[in-house]
C-alpha cells in the first residue's frame, strides 16, 4: 500500500466555440508507478510474470494534470494564452506565421474544440486585411471643379447686339466663325473692345 491524496482540480474544455469549466476528483501519489512496481518486486509480492502483465500509466502527469488527456495528436489551445500574440500581428504574413506555429504539425486550430482560438485569428485577419488594389491606386480625393467665371454684363450685351445685327439665316456657329476670322480670337474669349471692333466692321451688313 502507498499513501495517496484525494483532491479537486479545475478542468477546462472548448467545444463548438464554448468554454466549459468544471471540478473533478483526482488521486495523487508521491512515487512513480515504476517505483511502486520495484518496491513490490523487492518485497516478493510480484513475480517476473506479474510485473510483465501490468502496464503502468504513461506518466505521473497523466494522473494529476487536472484535465482529461486529449486524443492522440490533438491539442487544446487556451484562447487567452494567444490573445496578445495574435493582436501583435500587423501584417497577414505575421498572422499566417503565428497560425502555423500555434497550430503545429497536427493542425490543432482546425480541431472543432479550438474554434474560439481559430475565430480570434479570423477576426484579426479582417482587421489587418490590405485594401483592394484599385483603391490603393485611386486618388485620395477628386480635385474640385474650378469655379465658373461670372459673365461680363457688357460683353453679354455687346454679343447680343452682334447677334441681332448679323445677316438673316446665320446660325450661331456661322457667326462665331465669322467673328474669329475677322478679329483673330474666338468669340467666347474676346474682350469688350474686340466686340466693339467687330460691331464697327459689321455695321450695315455682313462682317
C-alpha positions as CSV (number, residue, x, y, z in Angstrom):
1,X,0.0,0.0,0.0
2,X,1.1,3.6,-0.7
3,X,-0.2,6.9,0.7
4,X,-2.3,8.8,-1.8
5,X,-4.1,12.2,-1.8
6,X,-7.6,12.9,-3.0
7,X,-8.2,16.5,-4.3
8,X,-10.5,18.5,-6.5
9,X,-8.9,20.2,-9.6
10,X,-10.2,22.5,-12.2
11,X,-10.7,21.4,-15.8
12,X,-11.4,23.3,-18.9
13,X,-12.5,22.4,-22.4
14,X,-13.6,24.3,-25.6
15,X,-16.3,22.8,-27.7
16,X,-18.3,24.5,-30.5
17,X,-16.8,27.8,-29.6
18,X,-17.9,27.4,-25.9
19,X,-15.5,27.2,-23.0
20,X,-16.6,24.9,-20.2
21,X,-15.1,24.8,-16.6
22,X,-15.7,22.1,-14.0
23,X,-14.2,20.4,-11.0
24,X,-13.1,16.7,-10.9
25,X,-11.7,14.5,-8.2
26,X,-8.1,13.3,-8.7
27,X,-5.7,11.0,-6.9
28,X,-2.0,11.8,-6.4
29,X,0.9,9.9,-5.0
30,X,4.4,10.8,-4.1
31,X,6.1,8.0,-6.1
32,X,6.1,6.9,-9.7
33,X,4.4,3.7,-11.0
34,X,7.9,2.3,-11.7
35,X,8.9,2.8,-8.1
36,X,5.7,1.1,-6.9
37,X,6.5,-2.0,-9.1
38,X,10.1,-2.1,-8.0
39,X,9.1,-1.9,-4.3
40,X,6.5,-4.7,-4.7
41,X,9.0,-6.9,-6.6
42,X,11.7,-6.5,-3.9
43,X,9.2,-7.5,-1.2
44,X,8.3,-10.7,-3.2
45,X,4.8,-9.6,-3.8
46,X,5.2,-9.6,-7.6
47,X,7.0,-12.3,-9.7
48,X,8.6,-11.5,-13.1
49,X,5.4,-12.7,-14.9
50,X,3.2,-10.4,-12.7
51,X,5.4,-7.4,-13.5
52,X,5.2,-8.1,-17.2
53,X,1.4,-8.4,-17.1
54,X,1.0,-4.9,-15.5
55,X,1.0,-1.9,-17.9
56,X,1.7,1.2,-15.9
57,X,0.3,4.6,-16.8
58,X,2.3,6.5,-19.3
59,X,3.3,9.3,-16.9
60,X,2.5,10.6,-13.5
61,X,1.4,13.8,-15.0
62,X,-1.5,12.0,-16.8
63,X,-2.9,11.1,-13.4
64,X,-2.7,14.6,-11.9
65,X,-2.9,17.0,-14.8
66,X,-6.4,18.2,-13.9
67,X,-7.6,17.8,-17.5
68,X,-8.7,14.8,-19.4
69,X,-6.0,13.7,-21.8
70,X,-6.9,14.6,-25.4
71,X,-7.0,12.0,-28.2
72,X,-3.6,11.4,-29.9
73,X,-2.4,14.3,-32.0
74,X,-5.0,16.8,-30.6
75,X,-4.0,19.9,-28.7
76,X,-6.5,22.1,-26.7
77,X,-5.5,25.8,-27.1
78,X,-6.5,28.3,-24.4
79,X,-7.6,31.4,-26.4
80,X,-6.4,33.7,-23.5
81,X,-2.9,32.4,-23.9
82,X,-2.5,33.6,-27.5
83,X,-4.6,36.8,-27.5
84,X,-1.6,39.1,-27.0
85,X,0.4,37.4,-29.8
86,X,-2.5,37.5,-32.2
87,X,-3.2,41.2,-31.6
88,X,0.6,42.0,-32.1
89,X,0.5,40.8,-35.7
90,X,0.4,43.8,-38.0
91,X,0.6,42.1,-41.4
92,X,-1.1,39.0,-42.9
93,X,2.3,37.3,-43.2
94,X,2.9,37.7,-39.5
95,X,-0.5,36.3,-38.7
96,X,0.0,33.3,-41.0
97,X,3.3,32.5,-39.4
98,X,1.8,32.6,-36.0
99,X,-1.1,30.3,-37.1
100,X,1.4,27.7,-38.3
101,X,3.4,27.9,-35.1
102,X,0.3,27.6,-32.8
103,X,-1.5,25.0,-35.0
104,X,1.6,22.8,-35.2
105,X,2.0,19.7,-37.4
106,X,-1.3,18.2,-36.2
107,X,-3.3,21.2,-37.3
108,X,-4.7,22.0,-33.8
109,X,-6.5,25.2,-34.9
110,X,-8.7,23.1,-37.3
111,X,-9.9,21.0,-34.4
112,X,-13.6,22.0,-33.5
113,X,-12.6,22.2,-29.9
114,X,-10.3,25.1,-30.8
115,X,-13.0,27.1,-32.7
116,X,-12.7,30.0,-30.3
117,X,-8.9,30.4,-30.9
118,X,-9.4,30.0,-34.7
119,X,-12.1,32.7,-34.6
120,X,-9.7,35.0,-33.0
121,X,-7.3,34.6,-35.9
122,X,-10.1,35.2,-38.4
123,X,-11.2,38.4,-36.7
124,X,-7.6,39.7,-36.7
125,X,-7.2,38.8,-40.4
126,X,-10.1,41.0,-41.2
127,X,-8.7,43.9,-39.2
128,X,-5.3,43.9,-41.0
129,X,-6.6,43.0,-44.4
130,X,-4.9,45.2,-47.1
131,X,-7.2,47.5,-49.2
132,X,-8.1,46.4,-52.8
133,X,-5.5,47.2,-55.4
134,X,-7.8,49.7,-57.2
135,X,-8.4,51.5,-54.0
136,X,-4.7,51.8,-53.4
137,X,-4.0,53.4,-56.8
138,X,-7.1,55.6,-56.9
139,X,-6.6,59.3,-56.0
140,X,-7.4,60.1,-52.4
141,X,-9.8,62.8,-53.4
142,X,-11.0,64.1,-56.7
143,X,-10.0,67.7,-57.4
144,X,-12.9,70.1,-57.0
145,X,-14.2,71.7,-60.2
146,X,-12.9,75.1,-61.0
147,X,-15.5,77.8,-60.1
148,X,-17.3,79.2,-63.1
149,X,-16.2,82.7,-64.2
150,X,-19.0,85.2,-63.9
151,X,-20.1,86.6,-67.2
152,X,-19.3,90.2,-68.0
153,X,-22.6,92.1,-68.5
154,X,-21.0,94.5,-71.0
155,X,-19.7,91.6,-73.1
156,X,-23.0,89.8,-73.0
157,X,-24.8,93.0,-74.1
158,X,-22.3,93.5,-77.0
159,X,-22.7,89.9,-78.2
160,X,-26.5,90.2,-78.1
161,X,-26.1,93.3,-80.3
162,X,-23.8,91.5,-82.7
163,X,-26.2,88.5,-82.9
164,X,-29.1,90.9,-83.7
165,X,-27.2,92.6,-86.4
166,X,-25.8,89.5,-88.2
167,X,-27.3,88.6,-91.7
168,X,-30.5,86.7,-91.6
169,X,-30.1,83.0,-91.8
170,X,-26.8,82.9,-90.0
171,X,-26.5,80.2,-87.3
172,X,-24.6,80.9,-84.1
173,X,-21.8,78.7,-85.3
174,X,-21.6,80.7,-88.6
175,X,-21.5,84.0,-86.6
176,X,-18.7,82.7,-84.3
177,X,-16.7,81.5,-87.2
178,X,-17.0,84.9,-89.0
179,X,-16.2,86.7,-85.7
180,X,-13.0,84.7,-85.2
181,X,-11.9,85.2,-88.8
182,X,-12.4,89.0,-88.5
183,X,-11.0,89.6,-85.1
184,X,-8.5,86.7,-84.7
185,X,-9.9,85.4,-81.4
186,X,-12.8,83.1,-80.5
187,X,-16.0,84.9,-79.5
188,X,-16.0,83.4,-76.0
189,X,-12.5,84.7,-75.4
190,X,-13.0,88.2,-76.9
191,X,-12.9,91.4,-74.8
192,X,-15.4,94.2,-74.8
193,X,-13.1,96.3,-77.1
194,X,-12.8,93.4,-79.6
195,X,-16.6,93.1,-79.6
196,X,-16.9,96.8,-80.4
197,X,-14.3,96.5,-83.2
198,X,-16.4,93.7,-84.8
199,X,-19.5,95.8,-84.5
200,X,-17.8,98.6,-86.3
201,X,-16.7,96.2,-89.1
202,X,-20.1,94.7,-89.4
203,X,-22.2,97.8,-89.3
204,X,-24.6,97.9,-92.2
205,X,-24.2,94.3,-93.4
206,X,-22.1,91.1,-93.2
207,X,-18.8,91.2,-91.4
